[in-house]
Amino acid sequence: MPLYRDFSDNNATILVWKYDESDDLDINYLLEPENKDKVKDYHPKKLLEVLMVRKLLKSLKPMSKILYQEREPFLYPKDAEISITHSFPFAAIAISKNKIGIDLEKFNPKILRLIDKFTFEEERGFIPLDNEVTFYTIIWSVKESMYKIHHSKHWSLKKHYEVYPFELKHLHHIKCRVHDDKISDELRARVEFFDDYCFTIVEE
């Protein structure tokens, strides 16, 4: 299994894999029995993404499983924190001693149709008009990564997740925040670009 990118640091192992048709993705070996019903109606590409993540996990922790609680993945046995993301032909996994969120997004102008749903007016003030797709994709991806660390069915990306102004030359230290009327948690995001994709890492 050729590894596409390794973004690991002192706290976490963070790996990205790009699909190749020669890859051996045996569903009977890779997929946990607990998840068989969950994937039975998946589109073939989505199923490949699921299997790619499992193959990455097997390379790191052969005896572990990815299970779900209210749609959120967790590692079993729970001896580490996990985050997963995929956007065909890529899949990624992060395993950390601390809570971690990763997200993978392809740059696409269609994101401009959604900005009212995931940003508030103050967040838009620093974004250059000639590079909106890049900036809004980063903001979306950072918020998705934060959501994987702090999530609630009562929260929205627009109201409870904030990304502070940043520049493209400083993508490894983007300040961000999760907040409601009870908590305010300041975090930092790290953003990487490859193959017209944005890959975001947020660690506690």
Backbone as a printed PyTorch tensor [residue, N CA C, xyz], in Angstrom:
tensor([[[  0.8430,  -1.1960,   0.0000],
         [  0.0000,   0.0000,   0.0000],
         [  0.8790,   1.2460,   0.0000]],

        [[  0.9760,   1.9340,  -1.1270],
         [  1.8150,   3.1380,  -1.1700],
         [  1.1830,   4.2980,  -0.4070]],

        [[  1.9350,   4.8600,   0.4990],
         [  1.4600,   5.9970,   1.2810],
         [  1.6180,   7.2710,   0.4590]],

        [[  0.5710,   8.1070,   0.4400],
         [  0.6190,   9.3190,  -0.3800],
         [  1.2390,  10.4930,   0.3750]],

        [[  0.8250,  10.7000,   1.6160],
         [  1.3860,  11.7770,   2.4250],
         [  1.4290,  11.3380,   3.8930]],

        [[  2.4210,  11.8420,   4.6030],
         [  2.5440,  11.6050,   6.0340],
         [  2.6900,  12.9530,   6.7230]],

        [[  1.6690,  13.3510,   7.4880],
         [  1.6700,  14.6310,   8.1790],
         [  1.7870,  14.4390,   9.6960]],

        [[  2.3730,  13.3540,  10.1060],
         [  2.4880,  13.0370,  11.5300],
         [  3.3290,  14.0750,  12.2650]],

        [[  3.0370,  14.2290,  13.5630],
         [  3.8240,  15.1210,  14.4070],
         [  4.1260,  14.4070,  15.7180]],

        [[  4.5740,  15.1310,  16.7200],
         [  4.9630,  14.5110,  17.9910],
         [  3.7850,  13.9070,  18.7500]],

        [[  2.5750,  14.3700,  18.4590],
         [  1.4050,  13.8990,  19.1970],
         [  0.5510,  12.8970,  18.4350]],

        [[  0.6430,  12.9140,  17.1000],
         [ -0.3020,  12.1290,  16.3150],
         [  0.3490,  11.5280,  15.0730]],

        [[ -0.1890,  10.3760,  14.6620],
         [  0.1350,   9.7850,  13.3700],
         [ -0.9790,  10.1740,  12.4090]],

        [[ -0.6160,  10.8380,  11.3090],
         [ -1.6000,  11.3730,  10.3750],
         [ -1.1860,  10.9710,   8.9600]],

        [[ -1.9630,  10.0700,   8.3420],
         [ -1.5820,   9.4940,   7.0590],
         [ -2.6660,   9.7090,   6.0060]],

        [[ -2.2330,   9.9430,   4.7670],
         [ -3.1410,  10.1040,   3.6350],
         [ -2.7810,   9.0630,   2.5780]],

        [[ -3.7950,   8.4160,   2.0380],
         [ -3.5960,   7.4020,   1.0030],
         [ -4.4100,   7.7810,  -0.2280]],

        [[ -3.8230,   7.6100,  -1.3950],
         [ -4.5120,   7.8360,  -2.6640],
         [ -4.7970,   6.4910,  -3.3140]],

        [[ -6.0400,   6.2900,  -3.7070],
         [ -6.4690,   4.9980,  -4.2540],
         [ -5.7600,   4.6670,  -5.5610]],

        [[ -5.4340,   3.3950,  -5.6840],
         [ -4.8770,   2.8440,  -6.9070],
         [ -5.6370,   1.5550,  -7.2130]],

        [[ -5.9660,   1.3300,  -8.4720],
         [ -6.7750,   0.1720,  -8.8280],
         [ -6.1130,  -1.1530,  -8.4710]],

        [[ -4.8140,  -1.1410,  -8.3020],
         [ -4.1140,  -2.3820,  -7.9450],
         [ -4.1910,  -2.6960,  -6.4490]],

        [[ -4.7420,  -1.7690,  -5.6590],
         [ -4.8180,  -1.9800,  -4.2150],
         [ -5.7650,  -3.1250,  -3.8660]],

        [[ -5.3710,  -3.9310,  -2.9270],
         [ -6.1840,  -5.0400,  -2.4430],
         [ -7.0300,  -4.5630,  -1.2710]],

        [[ -8.3420,  -4.4450,  -1.5080],
         [ -9.2590,  -3.9680,  -0.4650],
         [-10.3350,  -5.0310,  -0.2370]],

        [[ -9.9750,  -6.0390,   0.5130],
         [-10.8600,  -7.1650,   0.7840],
         [-11.8450,  -6.7880,   1.8870]],

        [[-13.1000,  -6.6240,   1.5150],
         [-14.1070,  -6.1720,   2.4810],
         [-14.2640,  -7.1570,   3.6290]],

        [[-14.1160,  -8.4500,   3.3640],
         [-14.2990,  -9.4540,   4.4120],
         [-13.1790,  -9.4050,   5.4510]],

        [[-12.0200,  -8.9350,   5.0270],
         [-10.8890,  -8.8170,   5.9480],
         [-10.8650,  -7.4580,   6.6380]],

        [[-11.1900,  -6.3940,   5.8860],
         [-10.9990,  -5.0380,   6.4000],
         [-12.1850,  -4.4950,   7.1950]],

        [[-13.3900,  -4.8100,   6.7920],
         [-14.5580,  -4.1830,   7.4210],
         [-14.9740,  -4.9260,   8.6860]],

        [[-15.2020,  -4.1540,   9.7310],
         [-15.6510,  -4.7240,  10.9900],
         [-17.0530,  -5.3370,  10.8240]],

        [[-17.3110,  -6.5040,  11.4030],
         [-18.6570,  -7.1010,  11.3140],
         [-19.7420,  -6.1490,  11.8090]],

        [[-19.4100,  -5.3400,  12.8050],
         [-20.3950,  -4.3980,  13.3570],
         [-20.8460,  -3.3570,  12.3290]],

        [[-20.0610,  -3.1570,  11.2620],
         [-20.3760,  -2.1070,  10.2870],
         [-20.9240,  -2.6480,   8.9660]],

        [[-21.1620,  -3.9410,   8.8840],
         [-21.6480,  -4.5300,   7.6220],
         [-22.9750,  -3.9110,   7.1710]],

        [[-23.9270,  -3.7820,   8.1050],
         [-25.2210,  -3.1950,   7.7390],
         [-25.0970,  -1.7190,   7.3880]],

        [[-24.1930,  -1.0450,   8.0520],
         [-24.0150,   0.3930,   7.8360],
         [-23.6340,   0.7100,   6.3880]],

        [[-22.8610,  -0.1680,   5.7460],
         [-22.3140,   0.1410,   4.4220],
         [-23.0330,  -0.5800,   3.2850]],

        [[-24.0680,  -1.3470,   3.5850],
         [-24.6580,  -2.2160,   2.5720],
         [-25.2410,  -1.4630,   1.3800]],

        [[-25.6310,  -0.2130,   1.5740],
         [-26.2150,   0.5650,   0.4750],
         [-25.2850,   1.6710,  -0.0110]],

        [[-24.0270,   1.6340,   0.4030],
         [-23.0750,   2.6700,   0.0060],
         [-22.7750,   2.6020,  -1.4880]],

        [[-22.5550,   3.7790,  -2.0770],
         [-22.0450,   3.8580,  -3.4490],
         [-20.6730,   3.1880,  -3.4870]],

        [[-20.3270,   2.5160,  -4.5960],
         [-19.0250,   1.8190,  -4.6610],
         [-17.8240,   2.6810,  -4.2880]],

        [[-17.8150,   3.9430,  -4.6860],
         [-16.6740,   4.7970,  -4.3410],
         [-16.6420,   5.0970,  -2.8480]],

        [[-17.8080,   5.3030,  -2.2500],
         [-17.8410,   5.5580,  -0.8070],
         [-17.3870,   4.3220,  -0.0420]],

        [[-17.7590,   3.1530,  -0.5230],
         [-17.3130,   1.9240,   0.1210],
         [-15.7990,   1.7810,   0.0160]],

        [[-15.2380,   2.1330,  -1.1340],
         [-13.7800,   2.1050,  -1.2810],
         [-13.1100,   3.0300,  -0.2690]],

        [[-13.6900,   4.2060,  -0.0620],
         [-13.1340,   5.1470,   0.9130],
         [-13.1220,   4.5340,   2.3080]],

        [[-14.2180,   3.8770,   2.6730],
         [-14.3130,   3.2260,   3.9790],
         [-13.2340,   2.1540,   4.1230]],

        [[-13.0450,   1.3720,   3.0840],
         [-12.0590,   0.2940,   3.1300],
         [-10.6330,   0.8350,   3.1420]],

        [[-10.4130,   1.9420,   2.4480],
         [ -9.0870,   2.5720,   2.4610],
         [ -8.7060,   3.0060,   3.8790]],

        [[ -9.6550,   3.6010,   4.5800],
         [ -9.3970,   4.0210,   5.9600],
         [ -9.0610,   2.8090,   6.8250]],

        [[ -9.8050,   1.7100,   6.6300],
         [ -9.5320,   0.5040,   7.4190],
         [ -8.1550,  -0.0800,   7.1100]],

        [[ -7.7540,   0.0070,   5.8440],
         [ -6.4340,  -0.5170,   5.4960],
         [ -5.3350,   0.3320,   6.1380]],

        [[ -5.5390,   1.6350,   6.1850],
         [ -4.6010,   2.4980,   6.8940],
         [ -4.5330,   2.1090,   8.3750]],

        [[ -5.7050,   1.8760,   8.9780],
         [ -5.7250,   1.4870,  10.3810],
         [ -4.9710,   0.1740,  10.5980]],

        [[ -5.1780,  -0.8050,   9.7020],
         [ -4.4960,  -2.0930,   9.8380],
         [ -2.9810,  -1.9290,   9.8170]],

        [[ -2.5010,  -0.9470,   9.0590],
         [ -1.0580,  -0.7310,   8.9840],
         [ -0.5060,  -0.1420,  10.2750]],

        [[ -1.3790,   0.4870,  11.0710],
         [ -0.9460,   1.1560,  12.3000],
         [ -1.2850,   0.3590,  13.5560]],

        [[ -2.5250,  -0.1430,  13.6010],
         [ -3.0070,  -0.8610,  14.7860],
         [ -3.8210,  -2.0650,  14.3000]],

        [[ -3.1500,  -3.1610,  13.9580],
         [ -3.8140,  -4.3080,  13.3160],
         [ -4.9600,  -4.9160,  14.1120]],

        [[ -4.9440,  -4.7730,  15.4200],
         [ -5.9690,  -5.4120,  16.2490],
         [ -7.1150,  -4.4690,  16.6080]],

        [[ -7.0770,  -3.2470,  16.1060],
         [ -8.1010,  -2.2630,  16.4640],
         [ -9.2310,  -2.2160,  15.4350]],

        [[-10.3560,  -1.6640,  15.8800],
         [-11.5250,  -1.4770,  15.0200],
         [-11.9550,  -0.0120,  15.0430]],

        [[-12.6530,   0.4000,  13.9940],
         [-13.3430,   1.6880,  14.0040],
         [-14.8260,   1.3920,  14.1690]],

        [[-15.3800,   1.8340,  15.2830],
         [-16.8060,   1.6870,  15.5450],
         [-17.4340,   3.0810,  15.6400]],

        [[-18.7510,   3.1220,  15.8040],
         [-19.4560,   4.4110,  15.7760],
         [-20.4050,   4.5410,  16.9530]],

        [[-20.4580,   5.7550,  17.4750],
         [-21.4360,   6.1200,  18.4910],
         [-22.1220,   7.3860,  18.0190]],

        [[-23.4140,   7.2830,  17.7030],
         [-24.1670,   8.4060,  17.1350],
         [-23.4280,   9.0050,  15.9330]],

        [[-22.9820,   8.1270,  15.0460],
         [-22.3310,   8.4840,  13.7740],
         [-20.8930,   8.9700,  13.9290]],

        [[-20.4280,   9.1010,  15.1650],
         [-19.0630,   9.5450,  15.3900],
         [-18.1410,   8.3360,  15.5530]],

        [[-17.0440,   8.2700,  14.7740],
         [-16.1480,   7.1190,  14.8760],
         [-15.3080,   7.1580,  16.1540]],

        [[-15.0500,   5.9750,  16.6930],
         [-14.1110,   5.8690,  17.8040],
         [-13.3080,   4.5810,  17.6430]],

        [[-12.1710,   4.5750,  18.2810],
         [-11.2690,   3.4310,  18.1920],
         [-11.6020,   2.4200,  19.2870]],

        [[-11.6420,   1.1560,  18.8970],
         [-11.8590,   0.0850,  19.8700],
         [-10.7630,  -0.9720,  19.7080]],

        [[-10.0430,  -1.3170,  20.7690],
         [-10.1280,  -0.7610,  22.1260],
         [ -9.7830,   0.7340,  22.1540]],

        [[-10.3750,   1.4450,  23.0820],
         [-10.2330,   2.9070,  23.1140],
         [ -8.9460,   3.3000,  23.8260]],

        [[ -7.8220,   3.0460,  23.1420],
         [ -6.5200,   3.3850,  23.7140],
         [ -5.8990,   4.6070,  23.0470]],

        [[ -6.6700,   5.2540,  22.1750],
         [ -6.2080,   6.4670,  21.4960],
         [ -7.4130,   7.1830,  20.8990]],

        [[ -7.2070,   8.4400,  20.5210],
         [ -8.2430,   9.2070,  19.8230],
         [ -8.0570,   9.0130,  18.3170]],

        [[ -9.1640,   9.1070,  17.5710],
         [ -9.0980,   8.8730,  16.1320],
         [ -9.9380,   9.9030,  15.3860]],

        [[ -9.5170,  10.2360,  14.1770],
         [-10.3350,  11.0200,  13.2670],
         [-10.0940,  10.4820,  11.8660]],

        [[-11.1490,  10.4550,  11.0590],
         [-11.0220,   9.9620,   9.6830],
         [-11.6880,  10.9330,   8.7310]],

        [[-11.2470,  10.9170,   7.4770],
         [-11.8580,  11.7360,   6.4410],
         [-11.5450,  11.1060,   5.1030]],

        [[-12.4200,  11.3370,   4.1240],
         [-12.1690,  10.8040,   2.7840],
         [-12.9080,  11.6110,   1.7320]],

        [[-12.2990,  11.7080,   0.5930],
         [-12.8730,  12.3420,  -0.5930],
         [-12.1820,  11.6860,  -1.7800]],

        [[-12.8680,  10.7690,  -2.3980],
         [-12.2440,   9.9220,  -3.4080],
         [-11.4960,  10.7510,  -4.4530]],

        [[-10.2530,  10.3480,  -4.7620],
         [ -9.5620,   9.0980,  -4.4740],
         [ -8.7040,   9.1050,  -3.2020]],

        [[ -8.9410,  10.0400,  -2.2730],
         [ -8.1160,  10.1170,  -1.0730],
         [ -8.8840,   9.6510,   0.1670]],

        [[ -8.1450,   9.1090,   1.1130],
         [ -8.6660,   8.7930,   2.4410],
         [ -7.5530,   9.0700,   3.4370]],

        [[ -7.9320,   9.4680,   4.6490],
         [ -6.9210,   9.8230,   5.6560],
         [ -7.3730,   9.3690,   7.0330]],

        [[ -6.3830,   9.1360,   7.8830],
         [ -6.6480,   8.7400,   9.2550],
         [ -5.6730,   9.4680,  10.1760]],

        [[ -6.1550,   9.8200,  11.3610],
         [ -5.3060,  10.4130,  12.4020],
         [ -5.5290,   9.6490,  13.6930]],

        [[ -4.4490,   9.2290,  14.3210],
         [ -4.5040,   8.5500,  15.6110],
         [ -3.6160,   9.3280,  16.5700]],

        [[ -4.2030,   9.7300,  17.6950],
         [ -3.5110,  10.6590,  18.5820],
         [ -3.7660,  10.3260,  20.0410]],

        [[ -2.8740,  10.7850,  20.9070],
         [ -3.1160,  10.6550,  22.3420],
         [ -4.0880,  11.7300,  22.8340]],

        [[ -4.2800,  12.7820,  22.0330],
         [ -5.2380,  13.8430,  22.3570],
         [ -6.3610,  13.8560,  21.3220]],

        [[ -7.4390,  14.5670,  21.6430],
         [ -8.5190,  14.7060,  20.6680],
         [ -8.0010,  15.3910,  19.4090]],

        [[ -8.4590,  14.9150,  18.2490],
         [ -7.9740,  15.4260,  16.9780],
         [ -9.0940,  15.3800,  15.9430]],

        [[ -9.0930,  16.3580,  15.0380],
         [-10.0530,  16.3720,  13.9370],
         [ -9.3270,  16.6540,  12.6370]],

        [[ -9.6080,  15.8520,  11.6120],
         [ -9.0250,  16.0860,  10.2850],
         [-10.1490,  16.1750,   9.2640]],

        [[ -9.8840,  16.9070,   8.1790],
         [-10.8900,  17.0500,   7.1290],
         [-10.1940,  17.2600,   5.7890]],

        [[-10.7970,  16.7150,   4.7520],
         [-10.2630,  16.7740,   3.3990],
         [-11.3340,  17.3350,   2.4810]],

        [[-11.0160,  18.4220,   1.7830],
         [-11.9750,  19.0740,   0.8930],
         [-11.3130,  19.4210,  -0.4300]],

        [[-12.0280,  19.1880,  -1.5280],
         [-11.5330,  19.6090,  -2.8420],
         [-11.9490,  21.0540,  -3.0880]],

        [[-11.0280,  21.8370,  -3.6320],
         [-11.3650,  23.2190,  -3.9700],
         [-12.3990,  23.2220,  -5.0960]],

        [[-13.5250,  23.8840,  -4.8510],
         [-14.6210,  23.8800,  -5.8180],
         [-15.3920,  25.1910,  -5.6930]],

        [[-15.6040,  25.9020,  -6.8050],
         [-16.3330,  27.1810,  -6.7440],
         [-17.7450,  27.0540,  -6.1810]],

        [[-18.3110,  25.8670,  -6.1790],
         [-19.6680,  25.6900,  -5.6520],
         [-19.7600,  26.0790,  -4.1810]],

        [[-18.6300,  26.1220,  -3.4960],
         [-18.6680,  26.4700,  -2.0730],
         [-19.1900,  27.8870,  -1.8560]],

        [[-19.0550,  28.7420,  -2.8670],
         [-19.5060,  30.1250,  -2.7300],
         [-21.0230,  30.2150,  -2.5730]],

        [[-21.7330,  29.1840,  -2.9810],
         [-23.1890,  29.1650,  -2.8170],
         [-23.5990,  28.8960,  -1.3660]],

        [[-22.6420,  28.4450,  -0.5610],
         [-22.9710,  27.9780,   0.7870],
         [-22.4660,  28.8890,   1.8990]],

        [[-21.7770,  29.9650,   1.5480],
         [-21.0640,  30.7260,   2.5780],
         [-21.9870,  31.2730,   3.6660]],

        [[-23.2430,  31.5810,   3.3250],
         [-24.1700,  32.0770,   4.3520],
         [-24.5310,  31.0060,   5.3690]],

        [[-24.3040,  29.7410,   5.0320],
         [-24.6670,  28.6470,   5.9190],
         [-23.5730,  28.2890,   6.9250]],

        [[-22.3160,  28.6900,   6.6220],
         [-21.2550,  28.2750,   7.5530],
         [-20.3380,  29.4100,   7.9960]],

        [[-20.5810,  30.6400,   7.5340],
         [-19.8000,  31.7830,   8.0220],
         [-20.7330,  32.9110,   8.4450]],

        [[-20.2270,  33.7480,   9.3570],
         [-20.9690,  34.9440,   9.7350],
         [-20.2450,  36.1650,   9.1680]],

        [[-20.8970,  37.2980,   9.1890],
         [-20.4180,  38.4690,   8.4590],
         [-19.0080,  38.8790,   8.8520]],

        [[-18.6830,  38.8500,  10.1440],
         [-17.3590,  39.2790,  10.5850],
         [-16.2600,  38.3810,  10.0360]],

        [[-16.5520,  37.1160,   9.8120],
         [-15.5570,  36.1840,   9.2820],
         [-15.1930,  36.4920,   7.8340]],

        [[-16.0960,  37.1280,   7.1200],
         [-15.8890,  37.3520,   5.6920],
         [-15.0920,  38.6060,   5.3800]],

        [[-14.8550,  39.4330,   6.4010],
         [-14.2600,  40.7330,   6.1560],
         [-12.8330,  40.7130,   5.6440]],

        [[-12.0660,  39.6600,   5.9390],
         [-10.6530,  39.6310,   5.5570],
         [-10.3940,  38.8490,   4.2660]],

        [[-11.4270,  38.3270,   3.6540],
         [-11.2460,  37.4150,   2.5090],
         [-11.1210,  38.2000,   1.2070]],

        [[-10.0200,  38.0230,   0.4660],
         [ -9.8310,  38.7510,  -0.7980],
         [-10.7900,  38.2510,  -1.8800]],

        [[-11.3670,  39.1600,  -2.6060],
         [-12.3590,  38.7970,  -3.6170],
         [-11.7690,  37.9570,  -4.7470]],

        [[-10.4650,  38.0720,  -4.9700],
         [ -9.8520,  37.3230,  -6.0720],
         [ -9.4070,  35.9160,  -5.6570]],

        [[ -9.6900,  35.5250,  -4.4070],
         [ -9.2830,  34.1890,  -3.9620],
         [-10.2950,  33.6140,  -2.9670]],

        [[-11.5540,  33.8710,  -3.2370],
         [-12.6040,  33.4720,  -2.3010],
         [-12.7090,  31.9560,  -2.1370]],

        [[-12.5890,  31.2190,  -3.2290],
         [-12.7640,  29.7630,  -3.1610],
         [-11.7480,  29.1490,  -2.2050]],

        [[-10.4980,  29.5800,  -2.3170],
         [ -9.4510,  29.0410,  -1.4420],
         [ -9.7490,  29.3480,   0.0220]],

        [[-10.0630,  30.5910,   0.3210],
         [-10.2790,  30.9870,   1.7150],
         [-11.5180,  30.3280,   2.3150]],

        [[-12.6150,  30.2940,   1.5460],
         [-13.8290,  29.6960,   2.1050],
         [-13.6960,  28.1810,   2.2570]],

        [[-12.9530,  27.5520,   1.3730],
         [-12.7180,  26.1110,   1.5160],
         [-11.9180,  25.8330,   2.7820]],

        [[-10.9160,  26.6560,   3.0460],
         [-10.1370,  26.4970,   4.2840],
         [-11.0250,  26.6840,   5.5060]],

        [[-11.8420,  27.7180,   5.5090],
         [-12.7230,  27.9770,   6.6520],
         [-13.6730,  26.8000,   6.8690]],

        [[-14.2870,  26.3230,   5.7990],
         [-15.1840,  25.1710,   5.8980],
         [-14.4500,  23.9650,   6.4940]],

        [[-13.2520,  23.7010,   5.9790],
         [-12.4880,  22.5330,   6.4050],
         [-12.0440,  22.6420,   7.8590]],

        [[-11.6190,  23.8320,   8.2700],
         [-11.2370,  24.0350,   9.6740],
         [-12.4320,  23.8010,  10.5860]],

        [[-13.5870,  24.3040,  10.2020],
         [-14.7740,  24.1290,  11.0380],
         [-15.2000,  22.6590,  11.0970]],

        [[-15.0980,  21.9590,   9.9810],
         [-15.4080,  20.5270,   9.9850],
         [-14.4590,  19.7750,  10.9210]],

        [[-13.1850,  20.1620,  10.9050],
         [-12.2170,  19.5150,  11.7930],
         [-12.5200,  19.8120,  13.2560]],

        [[-12.8820,  21.0610,  13.5430],
         [-13.2550,  21.4040,  14.9210],
         [-14.4930,  20.6360,  15.3600]],

        [[-15.4380,  20.4690,  14.4470],
         [-16.6670,  19.7480,  14.7720],
         [-16.3680,  18.3240,  15.2240]],

        [[-15.3230,  17.7260,  14.6470],
         [-14.9810,  16.3510,  15.0070],
         [-14.3660,  16.2590,  16.4040]],

        [[-13.9140,  17.3870,  16.9340],
         [-13.4060,  17.4200,  18.3120],
         [-14.5170,  17.8050,  19.2790]],

        [[-15.2500,  18.8600,  18.9470],
         [-16.3660,  19.3430,  19.7620],
         [-17.6150,  19.3600,  18.8940]],

        [[-18.5410,  18.4580,  19.1670],
         [-19.7270,  18.3980,  18.3160],
         [-20.9850,  18.2440,  19.1580]],

        [[-22.0620,  18.7330,  18.6060],
         [-23.3680,  18.6180,  19.2360],
         [-24.4260,  18.7810,  18.1550]],

        [[-25.5040,  18.0220,  18.2620],
         [-26.5840,  18.1500,  17.2730],
         [-27.2670,  19.5100,  17.3730]],

        [[-26.9830,  20.2390,  18.4540],
         [-27.5950,  21.5640,  18.6340],
         [-26.6860,  22.6940,  18.1210]],

        [[-25.5090,  22.3620,  17.6730],
         [-24.5660,  23.3790,  17.2150],
         [-24.5780,  23.5040,  15.6930]],

        [[-24.1760,  24.6790,  15.2200],
         [-24.0570,  24.9030,  13.7710],
         [-22.6720,  25.4490,  13.4570]],

        [[-22.1770,  25.1620,  12.2550],
         [-20.8640,  25.6620,  11.8480],
         [-20.8460,  27.1880,  11.8230]],

        [[-21.9830,  27.7930,  11.5610],
         [-22.0510,  29.2490,  11.4720],
         [-22.0470,  29.9140,  12.8450]],

        [[-22.7530,  29.3390,  13.8060],
         [-22.9490,  30.0110,  15.0890],
         [-21.9140,  29.6560,  16.1490]],

        [[-21.3580,  28.4680,  16.0900],
         [-20.5580,  27.9760,  17.2130],
         [-19.0990,  27.6680,  16.8750]],

        [[-18.7260,  27.8430,  15.6370],
         [-17.3420,  27.5770,  15.2150],
         [-16.8210,  28.8080,  14.4890]],

        [[-15.7010,  29.3170,  14.9680],
         [-15.1670,  30.5770,  14.4310],
         [-13.7230,  30.3900,  13.9680]],

        [[-13.4170,  30.9720,  12.8100],
         [-12.0460,  30.9740,  12.2820],
         [-11.5800,  32.4240,  12.2240]],

        [[-10.4670,  32.7090,  12.9030],
         [ -9.9490,  34.0660,  12.9410],
         [ -9.2250,  34.3950,  11.6220]],

        [[ -9.0580,  35.6780,  11.3120],
         [ -8.3730,  36.0590,  10.0720],
         [ -6.9960,  35.4050,   9.9460]],

        [[ -6.6700,  35.0010,   8.7280],
         [ -5.3860,  34.3400,   8.4700],
         [ -4.8810,  34.7230,   7.0810]],

        [[ -3.6110,  34.4040,   6.8400],
         [ -3.0010,  34.6090,   5.5290],
         [ -2.5240,  33.2720,   4.9900]],

        [[ -2.4690,  33.1480,   3.6600],
         [ -2.0680,  31.8830,   3.0560],
         [ -0.6210,  31.5200,   3.3520]],

        [[  0.1900,  32.4920,   3.7130],
         [  1.5860,  32.1950,   4.0240],
         [  1.7680,  31.6940,   5.4580]],

        [[  0.6760,  31.6660,   6.2310],
         [  0.7520,  31.1790,   7.6190],
         [ -0.3350,  30.1280,   7.8660]],

        [[ -0.3130,  29.0570,   7.1070],
         [ -1.3840,  28.0680,   7.1690],
         [ -1.1950,  27.0110,   8.2560]],

        [[ -0.0700,  27.0470,   8.9550],
         [  0.1530,  26.0510,   9.9980],
         [ -0.2510,  26.5460,  11.3800]],

        [[ -0.7290,  27.7770,  11.4640],
         [ -1.0700,  28.3460,  12.7760],
         [ -2.3420,  29.1920,  12.6740]],

        [[ -3.4040,  28.6090,  12.1520],
         [ -4.6640,  29.3360,  12.0250],
         [ -5.4250,  29.2560,  13.3480]],

        [[ -5.7220,  30.3780,  13.9250],
         [ -6.4650,  30.4100,  15.1900],
         [ -7.9550,  30.1850,  14.9270]],

        [[ -8.5720,  29.4020,  15.7990],
         [ -9.9920,  29.1050,  15.6430],
         [-10.6030,  28.8520,  17.0180]],

        [[-11.9250,  28.7780,  17.0580],
         [-12.5910,  28.6970,  18.3590],
         [-13.9160,  27.9540,  18.2500]],

        [[-14.2020,  27.1370,  19.2690],
         [-15.5160,  26.5140,  19.4470],
         [-16.1510,  27.1700,  20.6710]],

        [[-17.4180,  27.5750,  20.5660],
         [-18.0090,  28.2910,  21.6990],
         [-19.5290,  28.1720,  21.7060]],

        [[-20.0660,  28.2370,  22.8980],
         [-21.4950,  28.4330,  23.1100],
         [-21.6460,  29.2560,  24.3840]],

        [[-22.7980,  29.2010,  25.0310],
         [-22.9750,  30.0320,  26.2270],
         [-22.2800,  29.4550,  27.4590]],

        [[-21.6750,  28.2550,  27.3170],
         [-21.0180,  27.6210,  28.4570],
         [-19.5150,  27.4370,  28.2680]],

        [[-19.0690,  27.2680,  27.0370],
         [-17.6480,  27.0140,  26.7970],
         [-17.0980,  27.9450,  25.7300]],

        [[-15.7860,  28.1270,  25.7550],
         [-15.0690,  28.8220,  24.6880],
         [-13.6850,  28.1760,  24.6260]],

        [[-13.4590,  27.3870,  23.6070],
         [-12.2340,  26.6050,  23.4940],
         [-11.4110,  27.1140,  22.3070]],

        [[-10.2750,  27.6940,  22.5970],
         [ -9.3940,  28.2160,  21.5610],
         [ -8.5020,  27.0850,  21.0260]],

        [[ -8.4100,  26.9820,  19.7050],
         [ -7.6380,  25.9220,  19.0610],
         [ -6.7770,  26.5050,  17.9500]],

        [[ -5.8960,  25.6790,  17.4060],
         [ -5.0970,  26.0660,  16.2370],
         [ -5.2340,  24.9990,  15.1720]],

        [[ -5.3610,  25.4500,  13.9350],
         [ -5.4880,  24.5520,  12.7930],
         [ -4.2270,  24.5900,  11.9430]],

        [[ -3.9290,  23.4700,  11.3600],
         [ -2.8260,  23.3490,  10.4030],
         [ -3.4180,  22.9190,   9.0700]],

        [[ -3.0990,  23.6380,   8.0030],
         [ -3.6720,  23.3660,   6.6850],
         [ -2.5740,  23.0150,   5.6980]],

        [[ -2.8150,  21.9530,   4.9230],
         [ -1.8950,  21.5130,   3.8770],
         [ -2.6410,  21.4750,   2.5480]],

        [[ -1.9420,  21.7640,   1.4510],
         [ -2.5110,  21.6670,   0.1150],
         [ -1.8360,  20.5430,  -0.6560]],

        [[ -2.6170,  19.7770,  -1.4210],
         [ -2.0490,  18.8420,  -2.3890],
         [ -3.1310,  18.4590,  -3.3990]],

        [[ -2.7240,  18.3090,  -4.6530],
         [ -3.6260,  17.8340,  -5.7180],
         [ -4.9780,  18.5400,  -5.7490]],

        [[ -4.9890,  19.8610,  -5.5960],
         [ -6.2080,  20.6420,  -5.6090],
         [ -7.1280,  20.3060,  -4.4220]],

        [[ -6.5530,  19.8250,  -3.3440],
         [ -7.2960,  19.5380,  -2.1190],
         [ -6.7470,  20.3590,  -0.9580]],

        [[ -7.6260,  20.5910,  -0.0130],
         [ -7.2760,  21.2230,   1.2550],
         [ -7.4030,  20.1690,   2.3420]],

        [[ -6.3450,  19.9890,   3.1130],
         [ -6.3430,  19.0030,   4.2040],
         [ -6.0680,  19.7500,   5.5020]],

        [[ -6.9720,  19.5930,   6.4510],
         [ -6.9140,  20.3590,   7.6950],
         [ -6.7600,  19.4560,   8.9110]],

        [[ -5.9360,  19.8880,   9.8290],
         [ -5.6730,  19.1590,  11.0820],
         [ -5.9010,  20.1140,  12.2400]],

        [[ -6.7380,  19.7330,  13.1750],
         [ -6.9280,  20.4990,  14.4180],
         [ -6.6900,  19.5380,  15.5700]],

        [[ -5.7430,  19.8880,  16.4440],
         [ -5.4310,  19.0500,  17.5990],
         [ -5.6700,  19.8290,  18.8870]],

        [[ -6.1590,  19.1220,  19.8940],
         [ -6.3380,  19.7820,  21.1920],
         [ -4.9960,  19.9710,  21.8690]]])
